[in-house]
Amino acid sequence: MLVCAPFACFTHLKEIRMKANIGSIDRTVRAVLGLALIAAVLLGLIGPWGWIGVLPLATAIFRFCPAYLPFGISTCANQRHH
């Protein structure tokens, strides 16, 4: 039976760093979309599902999209991973 202290079993995993993988255009689109959805909720134009706009806004702020990682995608001009 394997017994591990919290997180001790995961020490063999590679460290995942939040390296920027969102370029300028991608970042702008995400920020505008996120702000538009949040504004629409606050103005009562759409229902609470519009709070999902926090996700694209957060990825724009941090310039990092975790969904891009498994595919090696980067929209940064100097780091394209095709």
N, C-alpha and C positions, 0 to 999 in steps of 0.2 A: 504494500500500500504506500502510495506516495503522499507525503505530508509536507506542505510548504507554508512558510510564513507568507503573509499577504504580499503579492507581487514578486516574491522570490522566484517562482517558477517561470516568470516572464523575462528573466534577465538575459536569456539567450536570444530574444527577439531583437531585430534591428531597431534602433532608435528612429522614430519618425519625427522629422522636424517640419515645422510649418514654413517651408521654403516657398517664396512667392511663385505662383503659377498662373496668375491672372494679369493680363496686359492692360494697357490703358483703355482701349475701346471696350473690352470685356468688362472692365471695372466700371466704366461710365454707364454702360447699359444696365448692369446689375444695380447700381446705385439709383438710377432713375426709376427702374421698375420697382425696386423695393420701396422707395419713397412714395411712388404713385399708389401702390397698394395700401400702404399704411395711411396715407392721406385719404384715400377713398373710404377706408374703414372709419376713420375719425369724422369724416363728413357724412357718414351714414349712407353712402352710395352702394356699398356692398356689405355683406355679412362678415362675421368674425373670421371666416376663412382667409380674409385679406391680410391677417397678421402674419401669414406665411411670408410676407414681404420683408420680414426681419431677416430671413435667411439670405436672400441675395444682397441685402444691405450689409450684413455682417461679413459676407465673403468679399464684398467690395472694400470694406474698411480694412480687413486683414490681408487683402490681396492673395488669399489662399482658398482654394476650393477642394475639400477632401474627396469629392466625387471624381476629380480629375486624376487622383493618385493611381488607382488600379490600371488606368489606361495610359499612363505616362504623358498625359496632355498638359501642355503649357501654352498659354496665349501670350506669354512675354516675348517680346521681339528678340531677345538675346538667348532664350533658352528653349527653343522649340524641340519637342521630343516626338518626331513622327515615327 
